[in-house]
Amino acid sequence: MLREYDALKRYRLFAGYTQKSFAAKLDMKLGTYQSKEQGRIGFSDFEKMEVKKIISQYIPDITIDDIFFSPLVQKKYIKEA
């Protein structure tokens, strides 16, 4: 089953970051980042933009939707729109 931020974890690992190093890059405590990546706490819009900025160094055409919304959520939204 896909969780909300599974894509974020995959992109973070692809870019070569640990949770600790990614949290530091975002100027965030490790525990806070872990809670956000696991979906217990949401990312602010600013944080989403910062995550995109970091990941786009490795995947230039990445979008916030690619990172933060699973294909299942995107599919449901498109159906309802």
N, C-alpha and C positions, 0 to 999 in steps of 0.2 A: 504494500500500500504506500502510495506517495504521500509524504508529509509536505506541509506548506513550503518549508525552506530546504528541501532536499537538493534542489538545483543550486542553491547558494553554496551548500557544502561541496558539491561536485565542482563548481567553478573555483571555489577557494583552493581546493586540493589541486586542481589542474594548474592554477597559477603558482603552486608551490608553497602555499602558506599553511602553517599550523593555525589552530584556533588562537593560540597565544600571540603569534606574530601578526595575524590579521587584526586581532583586538588592539594590539599596540599601534598598528598602522592607522586604525580608526580612533586612536586616543581614548580607548574604552577599557574598562577592567575586564579581565578574562571571564570572570563569572557572569558579568552582564552580557558579554558577547555570546557565551555559551547558551544563556537563557534565550537570547534573541535568535540564534541559529536553530535552536530546538523548537522555536515557535511559542515559548511561554510568555515572552514579552515581544511586542511589535517593534519594528524599526521605524524611526521617524522618517519623514520625507527627506530631510537633510542627510540622514544616515544612509538611506537608499541611494541618494545621489553620490555620496562618497564611496560606497561599495561599488557602484557602477564605474566610477572614475578609476578605481584600482583595477577592477577586472578588465576594463576596456584597454588597459595597457597590454593585455595578453590576447584579448579577443576584441578587436576594434569595433566590430559592428554589433556588439551585445546591447541589449536593451534592458531597462529596469524590469519590464514584463518577463523577459527570459530568465532573469535572476530570481524574482520574487513571486511569480505566479506560475503554478504548475500547469501543464497542458490541459489537465482536467478542468481546472478553474477557468482557463481561457476558453475552452470549448463550451462550457456552460454559459459563460458571459456572452459569447458570440451568438449562441442559440437564442438567448433571451432578448437580445438587443433588436 
